[in-house]
Amino acid sequence: MKILIVAPMPPDPSGAGAIPILLHAQLSGLRERNDVTVVTAAGDETGEAEALARLRAEGFDVRAADRRQPRTAAGRWRRRVRLAGAWLRGTPWRAAWFAVPGVQRILDRLAESESFDVVVVEDSAMAGLRLPAGTPSVLTEHEVLRPRKPSWRPGPPLRWPRWAWSELDWRRRFRFQHRTWQRFDRVLAFTRRDAETIVELCPDLAGRVAASPFGLTVPEAAGDAVEQADTIVFSGNFTHQPNRDAAGWLAGEIMPALRRLRPTARLLLVGNAPPQELLEMAGPAIEVVADPARVEPYIESAAVVLAPVRTGGGMRMKVLQALAAGKAVVTTPRGAEGFDCFGEEPPLRCADTADGLAAATAELLGDDEARRDLGRRARRFAERHYSPPAWAARLEAAYREAFGTREDEADG
């Protein structure tokens, strides 16, 4: 197939956050049997320019718009006006930020000069773009928003404007997401719960929605020698609220319970942009590692990776990275979502309370044989189901279904 992928950021196996990592695995798997073109935008975020250069050096066909901060004051004001105008017209901030005009210009040029079997849009932030007419289309929804009541906790008066804007933008994003799903021949979600939510919100899409677990490039096995005794690791992008919630719960409630059972346990909270309240939780047993160049060395050093996810949807990259690294993972039922689609029990330990998570972690820390056996089974599980070739096979089937849907509509 000739596939056009529209992505919010450059694929990068060492990127900050989950999206660039999974995009790279997707691209690597698909290009083995397909002709793939990627359209994206690169900004000032750490590593994005370098990621583009590496992709092109490796022979990937990547077309990138410029999302960097303009150099001149006039240019910066023009960008502010553009973003504000888009938001006032009803576009959520995330879509206005990622789907810069340069991306649309690249898509328009490609539509004039080339034809594709399928257009794949990654994340609803890019779903409002004008796509090549007549081409089957697939949207991968990275995080499905669910209806919620307004948050009536604006904080001190100085924070009221930001609170009001955040509440308004959330509602715009929810409506935008709901509206754009209708445009696509297939809508993929990473978990069954997210796929079911899409159908609940849009019953007429029932025949077009499917759960498709994501993947990643499985790293080289680190071996037991790099493991640091009694070290617990949580990694994540702390600009994402569910990660902040999980880290706060872990540091504030789970670790005290764990230290009562295992006094030598220590915690590393690893990720970009940790908020001040998280930094203030650092102490003798808790270290906050802010904005690391790579998270993999910290995961490799873990005796146990603990992911106490209790809010949010979408991907669980932190869990999959740990499984692929051959680590024993303790998580919640929500953190285990997306790993139950293959007719076998995922090699995880689960609990839904602070005491339960602490007990499961303490048990693994105290049993080297059980912990390492769980890690070996975790790595084999990731290799079977989440490697780039395994993921690409699932995606190719979904893309062929989208192509078939468009042909059926044309025949009808």
Stockholm file with secondary structure:
# STOCKHOLM 1.0

chainA/1-412         MKILIVAPMPPDPSGAGAIPILLHAQLSGLRERNDVTVVTAAGDETGEAEALARLRAEGFDVRAADRRQPRTAAGRWRRRVRLAGAWLRGTPWRAAWFAVPGVQRILDRLAESESFDVVVVEDSAMAGLRLPAGTPSVLTEHEVLRPRKPSWRPGPPLRWPRWAWSELDWRRRFRFQHRTWQRFDRVLAFTRRDAETIVELCPDLAGRVAASPFGLTVPEAAGDAVEQADTIVFSGNFTHQPNRDAAGWLAGEIMPALRRLRPTARLLLVGNAPPQELLEMAGPAIEVVADPARVEPYIESAAVVLAPVRTGGGMRMKVLQALAAGKAVVTTPRGAEGFDCFGEEPPLRCADTADGLAAATAELLGDDEARRDLGRRARRFAERHYSPPAWAARLEAAYREAFGTREDEADG
#=GR chainA/1-412 SS CEEEEECSSCCCTTCSSHHHHHHHHHHHHHTTTSEEEEEEEECSSTTHHHHHHHHHHTTCEEEEEECSCCSSHHHHHHHHHHHHHHHHTTCCHHHHHHSCHHHHHHHHHHHHHCCCSEEEEESGGGTTSCCCTTCCEEEEESSCCCCCCCCCCCCSGGGHHHHHHHHHHHHHHHHHHHHHHTTCSEEEESSHHHHHHHHHHCGGGGGGEEECCCCCCCCCCCCGGGCCTTEEEEECCTTSHHHHHHHHHIIIIIHHHHHHHCTTCEEEEEESSCCHHHHTTCBTTEEEEESCSCSHHHHHHCSEEEECCCSCCSCCHHHHHHHHTTCEEEECTTTTTTSCCSSSCCSCEECSSHHHHHHHHHHHHTCHHHHHHHHHHHHHHHHHHHSHHHHHHHHHHHHHHHHHHHHHHHHC
#=GC SS_cons         CEEEEECSSCCCTTCSSHHHHHHHHHHHHHTTTSEEEEEEEECSSTTHHHHHHHHHHTTCEEEEEECSCCSSHHHHHHHHHHHHHHHHTTCCHHHHHHSCHHHHHHHHHHHHHCCCSEEEEESGGGTTSCCCTTCCEEEEESSCCCCCCCCCCCCSGGGHHHHHHHHHHHHHHHHHHHHHHTTCSEEEESSHHHHHHHHHHCGGGGGGEEECCCCCCCCCCCCGGGCCTTEEEEECCTTSHHHHHHHHHIIIIIHHHHHHHCTTCEEEEEESSCCHHHHTTCBTTEEEEESCSCSHHHHHHCSEEEECCCSCCSCCHHHHHHHHTTCEEEECTTTTTTSCCSSSCCSCEECSSHHHHHHHHHHHHTCHHHHHHHHHHHHHHHHHHHSHHHHHHHHHHHHHHHHHHHHHHHHC
//
